């Protein structure tokens, strides 16, 4: 059984607000995928959140979520199924990412 409740949605739809409320009510830690990737990579993303190295970011994210799952079980994670690349084109994230983050529940 997975240790990650993944809340997905488009940019600016209130994922973080929902996750914060769920976190408080359920007493489960909440993390934003974008914040975790920025923290690990040291990169800050602009308003469109364009990503230049999707594969590296997802590897960093999977490793960080696995670390968090060793400390907290379960966690709530807010993120996306697709991203904007550096050319502002939409790219789907590979299914393998969602397996690597040990996803138990999916909400969108």
Secondary structure as the mmCIF struct_conf table of DSSP 4:
data_model
#
loop_
_struct_conf.conf_type_id
_struct_conf.id
_struct_conf.beg_label_comp_id
_struct_conf.beg_label_asym_id
_struct_conf.beg_label_seq_id
_struct_conf.end_label_comp_id
_struct_conf.end_label_asym_id
_struct_conf.end_label_seq_id
STRN STRN1 UNK A 4 UNK A 8
TURN_TY1_P TURN_TY1_P1 UNK A 11 UNK A 12
BEND BEND1 UNK A 13 UNK A 14
HELX_RH_AL_P HELX_RH_AL_P1 UNK A 15 UNK A 26
TURN_TY1_P TURN_TY1_P2 UNK A 27 UNK A 27
STRN STRN2 UNK A 30 UNK A 32
HELX_RH_AL_P HELX_RH_AL_P2 UNK A 33 UNK A 41
TURN_TY1_P TURN_TY1_P3 UNK A 47 UNK A 48
STRN STRN3 UNK A 51 UNK A 51
BEND BEND2 UNK A 52 UNK A 52
HELX_RH_AL_P HELX_RH_AL_P3 UNK A 54 UNK A 71
BEND BEND3 UNK A 72 UNK A 74
STRN STRN4 UNK A 75 UNK A 79
BEND BEND4 UNK A 81 UNK A 81
STRN STRN5 UNK A 82 UNK A 84
STRN STRN6 UNK A 85 UNK A 85
TURN_TY1_P TURN_TY1_P4 UNK A 86 UNK A 87
BEND BEND5 UNK A 88 UNK A 88
STRN STRN7 UNK A 90 UNK A 92
HELX_LH_PP_P HELX_LH_PP_P1 UNK A 93 UNK A 94
HELX_RH_AL_P HELX_RH_AL_P4 UNK A 95 UNK A 100
TURN_TY1_P TURN_TY1_P5 UNK A 101 UNK A 102
STRN STRN8 UNK A 103 UNK A 107
#
